[in-house]
Amino acid sequence: MKKRFTKMMVKGALMSILCLAIQMTDAVAQDDSKFSFDVSLNSDTFFGFYPFFQGSYSVTESLDFTFYGILWSGGTGGGWGNWTEFGVGLNFPVAEGINVNPQIGVLGGNLLSSGTAGPAIFGDGIVPNLTIGLDKAKTEGQIYLGYYAPLRNETVGTQTTLSYLHYWANFGFKASSFFSLGAHFEHLVNTGGSEVESSTDVYQWLGPYVQFSRPSGGAFARLSFGTDLVEGRDSFFKLTTGFSF
């Protein structure tokens, strides 16, 4: 009788643990469904190679917490104190297929705080930015606007802090679930600094893009190319491949 009772206790305990494990698995699965993460590898005429990642966690059906990072240090940013950007924000839909994502980022490096002349520091600059995304059955697009302002001043002597305005817009048509094409415009402006009052165009790109995507989603490759409208410059290219997890 005692052995039978013990077996029943063991079976009951095992069933309780199994039920708890199933509940925990369901909870984790539900949390996982709220989380998304994307990574892209980029190379362009000005910045060189720079990996980018972005993630989101659904807070409500109409609001996501977002975060992102750009490893500018892979290209030109390697000479700017290992330039690195990280930020957080919120994403919410404003209409069917249209999302608005305001974020704010912080930089590590020395480009903004000393014009690359000083030490690499955390808090090199701050980046309020806004992304508007379009993703519908037959059309796609994106508008981005970011202002790169120095957060600290590490200048000595004739050195100067720097600030930049960076924005782009692209729009395309989905010819199929595999192929899309459109146009890309991008502009980087040196808006001045502690000793510079006038702004200057760094580059101003305009041209077409082609994109190939996995029909079920999760991976894509895009090539943008064309002319640089800044006097004395010739052309641009921008290659991106991305993956979703």
GIVENLIN-V685850 format. One record per helix or strand. SS is the DSSP state (A for helix, B for strand). FROM is the first residue (numbers start at 0). LEN is the number of residues. If there is no record, write none. Layout:
ss | from | len
SS | FROM | LEN
SS | FROM | LEN
This chain:
ss | from | len
A | 1 | 32
B | 34 | 10
B | 47 | 13
B | 62 | 9
A | 71 | 3
A | 75 | 4
B | 83 | 12
B | 97 | 12
A | 110 | 4
B | 120 | 15
B | 138 | 12
B | 162 | 12
B | 178 | 14
B | 199 | 14
B | 218 | 10
B | 234 | 10
